[in-house]
Amino acid sequence: MEHADLDVLIDRVALEQPVDELSLRRLKKRRLGLRDLIVRIEQACDPDELA
């Protein structure tokens, strides 16, 4: 849910004039970190078939 909220916020910040590049970069970095966390959690919940 937070990842989706960040998507919306990033879109809003990107449309503002002038664009706040630092805030936009921070939001994108946070969104990327959340995506990585989601992937790790999904992998932990779905163990390899070979095990």
C-alpha atoms as an extended CHARMM CRD file, in Angstrom:
* protein
*
        51  EXT
         1         1  MET       CA              0.0000000000        0.0000000000        0.0000000000  PROA      1               0.0000000000
         2         2  GLU       CA              2.8430000000        2.3870000000        0.8550000000  PROA      2               0.0000000000
         3         3  HSD       CA              4.4740000000        1.5970000000       -2.4980000000  PROA      3               0.0000000000
         4         4  ALA       CA              1.2980000000        2.6100000000       -4.3430000000  PROA      4               0.0000000000
         5         5  ASP       CA              0.9990000000        5.7640000000       -2.2320000000  PROA      5               0.0000000000
         6         6  LEU       CA              4.5630000000        6.6850000000       -3.1770000000  PROA      6               0.0000000000
         7         7  ASP       CA              3.7190000000        6.2280000000       -6.8660000000  PROA      7               0.0000000000
         8         8  VAL       CA              0.9190000000        8.7810000000       -6.5360000000  PROA      8               0.0000000000
         9         9  LEU       CA              3.0850000000       11.1780000000       -4.5580000000  PROA      9               0.0000000000
        10        10  ILE       CA              5.9290000000       10.9120000000       -7.0760000000  PROA      10              0.0000000000
        11        11  ASP       CA              3.5240000000       11.7350000000       -9.9010000000  PROA      11              0.0000000000
        12        12  ARG       CA              2.2880000000       14.8040000000       -8.0220000000  PROA      12              0.0000000000
        13        13  VAL       CA              5.7870000000       16.0610000000       -7.2170000000  PROA      13              0.0000000000
        14        14  ALA       CA              6.8900000000       15.5360000000      -10.8210000000  PROA      14              0.0000000000
        15        15  LEU       CA              4.0520000000       17.7730000000      -12.0550000000  PROA      15              0.0000000000
        16        16  GLU       CA              4.8790000000       20.6620000000       -9.7000000000  PROA      16              0.0000000000
        17        17  GLN       CA              6.6780000000       23.6680000000      -11.1040000000  PROA      17              0.0000000000
        18        18  PRO       CA              9.4670000000       24.0660000000      -10.3260000000  PROA      18              0.0000000000
        19        19  VAL       CA             10.2040000000       20.3760000000       -9.7950000000  PROA      19              0.0000000000
        20        20  ASP       CA             11.8380000000       19.5940000000       -6.4540000000  PROA      20              0.0000000000
        21        21  GLU       CA             14.5070000000       17.2130000000       -7.7500000000  PROA      21              0.0000000000
        22        22  LEU       CA             15.8290000000       16.3090000000       -4.2960000000  PROA      22              0.0000000000
        23        23  SER       CA             12.4010000000       15.3400000000       -2.9670000000  PROA      23              0.0000000000
        24        24  LEU       CA             11.6480000000       13.4230000000       -6.1430000000  PROA      24              0.0000000000
        25        25  ARG       CA             14.9240000000       11.4880000000       -5.8790000000  PROA      25              0.0000000000
        26        26  ARG       CA             14.2680000000       10.6580000000       -2.2170000000  PROA      26              0.0000000000
        27        27  LEU       CA             10.7470000000        9.4290000000       -2.9520000000  PROA      27              0.0000000000
        28        28  LYS       CA             11.9750000000        7.2530000000       -5.8120000000  PROA      28              0.0000000000
        29        29  LYS       CA             14.7230000000        5.8050000000       -3.6190000000  PROA      29              0.0000000000
        30        30  ARG       CA             12.1940000000        4.9930000000       -0.8840000000  PROA      30              0.0000000000
        31        31  ARG       CA              9.8750000000        3.3750000000       -3.4530000000  PROA      31              0.0000000000
        32        32  LEU       CA             12.7530000000        1.2630000000       -4.7900000000  PROA      32              0.0000000000
        33        33  GLY       CA             13.6590000000        0.1650000000       -1.2610000000  PROA      33              0.0000000000
        34        34  LEU       CA             10.0620000000       -0.8680000000       -0.6180000000  PROA      34              0.0000000000
        35        35  ARG       CA              9.9520000000       -2.8110000000       -3.8770000000  PROA      35              0.0000000000
        36        36  ASP       CA             13.1330000000       -4.6540000000       -2.9080000000  PROA      36              0.0000000000
        37        37  LEU       CA             11.6490000000       -5.4330000000        0.5100000000  PROA      37              0.0000000000
        38        38  ILE       CA              8.4660000000       -6.7710000000       -1.1050000000  PROA      38              0.0000000000
        39        39  VAL       CA             10.5090000000       -9.0480000000       -3.3720000000  PROA      39              0.0000000000
        40        40  ARG       CA             12.5270000000      -10.4020000000       -0.4190000000  PROA      40              0.0000000000
        41        41  ILE       CA              9.3670000000      -11.1030000000        1.5720000000  PROA      41              0.0000000000
        42        42  GLU       CA              7.7340000000      -12.8460000000       -1.3940000000  PROA      42              0.0000000000
        43        43  GLN       CA             10.8250000000      -14.9910000000       -1.9010000000  PROA      43              0.0000000000
        44        44  ALA       CA             10.8980000000      -15.9360000000        1.7880000000  PROA      44              0.0000000000
        45        45  CYS       CA              7.2380000000      -16.9460000000        1.6640000000  PROA      45              0.0000000000
        46        46  ASP       CA              7.6540000000      -18.9970000000       -1.5090000000  PROA      46              0.0000000000
        47        47  PRO       CA             10.5940000000      -21.3800000000       -0.9460000000  PROA      47              0.0000000000
        48        48  ASP       CA             12.3750000000      -23.0560000000       -3.8490000000  PROA      48              0.0000000000
        49        49  GLU       CA             10.7480000000      -26.1770000000       -5.2990000000  PROA      49              0.0000000000
        50        50  LEU       CA             14.0310000000      -28.0910000000       -4.9670000000  PROA      50              0.0000000000
        51        51  ALA       CA             14.0600000000      -27.8660000000       -1.1760000000  PROA      51              0.0000000000
